């Protein structure tokens, strides 16, 4: 079992028709586009992929479509987190059966999770049904409101969850990220999840990153990583500033609808988001295009 996920990992979109139904015949074109963005893997069915808005059966269909396109060049991590641990286990079993390279799960979020022990037990239940796959915890407290100390969590799972591989760290507590790397970096992989602060994540010790904008801005982020690894920090900072400027232009609009719209502007139409998210109207789309023109976006797509 290999958990060697590094570099850029694109959080993939779920293509949809105007009525919100799945449009999975678009997946091969999406993945072909991702090959031009210098990514190493796909993170399927997470926040960017609107996984929480899909039924369990739909999530399985989406996973099948994307995993079927994965290669040694572009690997697959399937997000299986669910409010129901039973459904999460069903999704994890399915991901293993279709040949995913790894699974990940955000925590169940309806009832409060009291401590790291309870969270570790929940994640262990999911990971146990796919013991052959690396398992990543999806830490995104801004959406889940679960902000258990990750250092404590790693201490809990190190002996109790054999296939626990690391964390998708979608938070900006760089001190916590750094502690995870220092205390557990020889065992667990830390993947950073805030695109506009990739350089800071690398500096804190993350070895890879999962993000939405890597779908259409992989080239600039790849160069940031290359400059950082060569010790060319000034060049890395300049490019990170450009990337942040583009991300902030997108953030002026409702995030997920704007991300999908930006993917279409970049040449790959994944359709609108599903309710309760509302796609950008014509005015919003025109404003987004104008905002992107001021940032240098089109030089990198």
Buried (B, 14 or more C-beta within 10 A) or exposed (E): EEBEBBBBBBBBBBBBEEEBEBBBEBBEBBBEBBEEBBBBBBBBBBBBBBBBBBEBEBBBBBBBBBBBBBEEEBBBBBBBBBEEBEBBBBBBBBBBEBEBBBBBBBBBBEEEBEEBBBBBBBBBBBBBBBEEBBBBBBBBBEEBEBBBBBBBBBBBBBEEBEBBBBBBBBBBBBEBBBBBBEEBBEEBBBBBBBBBBBBBBBBBBBBBBBBBBBBBBBBBBBBBBBBBEEEBEEBBEEBBEBBBBBBEBBBEBBBBBBBBBBBBBBEBBBBBBBEEBEBBEEEBBEBBBEBBEEBBBEEBB
